[in-house]
Amino acid sequence: MSAQFRDVDHVNLIMPSIPSNDAEAVGLYARGVDAALRQQAPGAAHHLSKAAERGHSGAMHELAHRAQTQSDTTTAEDWFRRAASAGHSGAMFSLGTIARARSNASDAIMWLERSAAMGYLPAMVNRAAMAEQDGQLEVALHWYIKAAEEHDTIATFNAGRVAATLGRRDEARVWLRRASNAGNREAMDALGILEARSGNFAVALDCLISAAKSGEVDSMVNLGHLLEMNGQTLASWDWFRQAADAGDVESQRRVARLPPRRDRL
């Protein structure tokens, strides 16, 4: 698995905004959101604009997204910048995403790290993915761990995966085990491979069987190879057959060369 960037579905009702002491701004923002939910575009724009004029960062962020959906990128970016200046972590994330799309790495890093420092999980994940894509594995690991500490299971798996790539097996075990316990099948598979490479056959077998029984096709294939390498040929065939039935092309070719399966008495 390679670095994966995370998109954020825009549901501004749950997006972070800075608490406002301006009761009027809060009320205007609430009316704007209500109008938006009722698909009353003119009313939503009016109330949100008034709230934004009074410094409500959530209203600025919502106006940015509304402009973005209308392909008005100049207005959208202007509102994102105003919201970011007002401390809106989601707006900082959006600016980082825009900068990355423009191949402006320095601005992307700046905005993503500002957003991540405020605890915004998608920014942590995307900063990690960006660093991994650039080959900066130590930086990637740092941000994957930050996201993992926020209980993001995919980031927890990625922390283990990158730690393993860096040769830090003990650290990799911690994160992969945590992600496995949370039900991440890819983590179970990766942990199985790590344990197999460390010579821990029994532990590797347990991890891979758990993943394979959960439907992870790669684990079925890896189980086949592991059992075959340990002289358990017949058992390996069973897993290759399951992988083949699940659509794995390599296993289908392998199974085609196997002797016919016989029913046992």
N, C-alpha and C positions, 0 to 999 in steps of 0.2 A: 504494500500500500504506500502510495506517495503522498506528499503534502496536499491537503484539501482545504480550499477556502470555504468559508461559510457565508451564505447570504442570510439576510434578515428579512422576513416577511414584515411588511409595514402594518403594524397594528398600533397606532400611536397611543391608544388608551393604556397600553402597558409599557410604553417607552419611558425612560427616565426623564424627569425634568426637575429643575431646581425648585425647591419649595419657595413660594412667594409670600411675602408679607403684605402684598397688595391684594386686598380682598376683591377689589373691583376687577383686577386682572384675572384672578382665579375664576371669578364668576363669568367673565367674558369668555375665557377659555372653555369652561364647562358648557356654556351655551353654544360655542362653536363646535365642540365635539358632538353635542346632542344634534345639532343641525346636520353635521356630516353623517351621523348614523341614520338620520332620516332622509339622507340624500338630497338635502336642501342646500345646494352648492352656494347660491348667493348669500344666504344667511350665515353659513359656515365661514365663508371668506370674510364677511363683514366682522363677525365677532372675533375670529382669530386674528385679524389684522389689528383690531382695537387692543386685544390682549398683548399682541406682540409689541405694539407701540408703547405699552406700559412695562415692557421688559420681561414678559413671560416667555421663558426659553422653550417650553413645550409648544406654545403657539407658533413660535418661529420655526421650530422643527417641522410642525405639521404643514405650515405654509410652504416650506421647502419641498416637502414630499408632494404636495398638491401641484406645485410648479413642475416638478420632475415628471409627474405622470402626464403633464401637458406638453412635455418635451421642451419646456422653457428652462434650459440648463443654466443660463446666466442668472435668472432670478432664483432658481433653486440653490445654486452655489452661494449666492449672496445671503439667502436666509440661513443656509447651513452655517456659514461663517459667523453670522450674527448670533445664532443659537450656541455655537461652540464658544464664542467669546463670553456668552452668558453662563457657560459652564455645563452645557448639555453634552453628556458623553456619547449619546447616540448620534448627534450631529458631528462630533469629532470623528466617530467611526465612519460616517458617510463621506466626510472629506478625505479620510484616508483611503477609502475605496475608490473615490473619484481620482485621487492622485495616482493610485496603483494602476488604474485603467489607462492613465496617460503616461505610464512608465516613468513617473516622477517619484523615484524611490525615496529620496530624502524627505519629501513632504508626506508620503504615505507612512513612512516609519514614524515621523513626528506625530502625526494625528492618531495613528493607531496606538502608539505608546501612551499618549496623553489620555486617550479613551480607556485603555487597559488599566492605567494607573488609577482611574476612578472606579475600577471594578467592573467594567463593561465586558462581559464574557466573550461576545463575538469578536471584539477587538483583540483580546488575548489570543484567541484561536487563530485569527487571520495574521497577527504579527508572527506567531509561531510558524504558520504555514509559509509565510513570505520568507522568513529566515531559512527554513528548511529548503525551500526552492532555490535559494541563493547559496546553499551549501554551508550555511552558518549553523551547524548542528547544536553547538553549545547555547547559542541564543534561542534557537527553536526549543530546545529542551527546557530552558528557563521559563518560557511563556506557556508551553504545554503543561508544565507543572503548576504554574499559576492558575491555569484553567482547571486542571485536575483538582486543585484545592477548593475549587468552587463546585466540586462534585459533578463535573462534566465527564461522562463515561468515555466518550470518544477521545477527548483530550487525555484522559488517563491512559488509555490504550496507546495513544501516540507518544506519550511520555516514555512508556516502557519500550516501545518500538525504537525510538531514537536513542534512548539510553543503551539498548542492546547494540545498535549500530556503532555507537561510540565505544563499545567494548566494556561498558560498565554493567556487568551481568547482575550483580547483587541489587543495584538500583533498579535495573530493568525488571527483575523478579517482583519487586515491591509493587510497581505500578501495574504490571501485567496481571499479577495476582488480584490486585484490587479491582481492575476492570473485569477480569474473569468472574470474580465473585458478584459483580453487578450484572452479569449475564452477557457480556460482550464476547461473541463467539470468535471474532478475529483475535482477541487477546488470549483466549484459551489456546488457539492454534499457535500463536506466536510463543506463548509460554511453553507449549509442548516442544516446539522446535528448539527453543533456548535450552530446555532441560536435556533434550536428546544430544545436543552439541556439547553439553557439559557432562555427558556420560550417565545421566540419571534416567535410565531406561524406564523404570517403573513409574516415576513421576510424569515423564513425558507421555507414556502410554495413557495414563489416567487423564491428563489434560486433553490429549487428542481425541480420546474416546468421548469425553464430555462434549467437545465441540462437534464431533462427527454426528453424535446422536441428536444434537440440536439442529442438524441440517447443514453444517459447514462443509461444503464439498471439498475444499482444499485440505481439510483435516482428514477426510476419508482417504484422499490420495497420500497424504503424509503418513497416515497410519499404515497404509499398504507398504510404503517404502521402509518405514521403521521396522515393521514385522519381518519384511523380506530380508533386511540387513541382519536381523537377529535370528535368521534361520527358521522363522515360522511361516513357511511358504503358503501352506493351505489357508492360514488365517489371513495372510496378506491378500490372497485372491478374493476373499469375501469382501474386503473393503474396496479393492479395485473394482469389483463388480457393482457395489453400491454407488461408487463415484461415477462409473460408466452409465448406470441407470439414471443418475442425476444430471447427465449431459456432459461430463468431463471427457474431452476428446482424447487426451493422452490415455486415460483409463480404458476408453472404448477400443483403442488400437491394441492395448495390452491384452484386454479380455479376449479380443478376437483371436489372439495367438495361444490362449490357454486351452488345455484339454477340456472336453465336455465335463460338466459337473455331474457327479453321480449321486443319486439319492442314497442316504445312509440307512442301514437297517437299525 
